[in-house]
């Protein structure tokens, strides 16, 4: 799981100076529909439901 280290490091640095809303990154915040679609295709149906809910929440600024 070493490949998560850069992401974890970057996130921990961002939250020192930015609010969670400003620090948010990823396909939902970018409204990158192609990446979101690709992610959904990799998930089981139950996981897709959760992913969609989280994505909608991020896109709506909740």
C-alpha positions as CSV (number, residue, x, y, z in Angstrom):
1,X,0.0,0.0,0.0
2,X,3.0,2.3,-0.4
3,X,1.4,3.9,-3.4
4,X,-1.0,5.7,-1.0
5,X,1.9,7.5,0.8
6,X,2.1,10.5,-1.6
7,X,-1.7,11.0,-1.4
8,X,-1.7,10.8,2.3
9,X,1.3,13.1,2.6
10,X,-0.3,15.7,0.3
11,X,-3.6,15.6,2.1
12,X,-2.0,16.0,5.5
13,X,-0.1,19.0,4.3
14,X,-3.2,20.6,2.7
15,X,-5.3,20.3,5.8
16,X,-2.7,22.3,7.8
17,X,-3.6,25.4,5.8
18,X,-6.8,24.8,4.0
19,X,-10.4,24.1,5.0
20,X,-11.7,20.7,4.0
21,X,-13.8,22.3,1.2
22,X,-10.7,24.0,-0.3
23,X,-8.5,20.9,0.2
24,X,-10.9,18.6,-1.7
25,X,-9.6,17.0,-4.9
26,X,-10.6,14.2,-7.1
27,X,-12.9,13.5,-10.0
28,X,-16.1,14.6,-8.2
29,X,-14.8,18.1,-7.4
30,X,-13.4,18.3,-11.0
31,X,-16.7,16.9,-12.4
32,X,-14.6,14.4,-14.3
33,X,-17.4,12.2,-15.6
34,X,-15.2,9.8,-17.5
35,X,-13.1,9.0,-14.5
36,X,-16.2,8.6,-12.3
37,X,-17.7,6.3,-14.9
38,X,-14.5,4.2,-15.0
39,X,-14.5,4.0,-11.2
40,X,-18.1,2.9,-11.1
41,X,-17.3,0.1,-13.6
42,X,-14.7,-1.3,-11.2
43,X,-17.1,-1.5,-8.3
44,X,-19.7,-4.0,-7.2
45,X,-23.3,-2.8,-7.2
46,X,-23.4,-2.1,-3.5
47,X,-20.1,-0.2,-3.7
48,X,-21.5,1.8,-6.7
49,X,-24.4,3.1,-4.5
50,X,-22.0,4.4,-1.9
51,X,-19.7,5.9,-4.5
52,X,-22.6,7.7,-6.2
53,X,-23.8,9.1,-2.9
54,X,-20.4,10.4,-1.9
55,X,-19.8,11.8,-5.5
56,X,-23.1,13.6,-5.4
57,X,-22.4,15.0,-2.0
58,X,-19.1,16.4,-3.2
59,X,-20.5,17.8,-6.4
60,X,-23.3,19.5,-4.5
61,X,-20.9,21.0,-1.9
62,X,-22.4,19.1,1.0
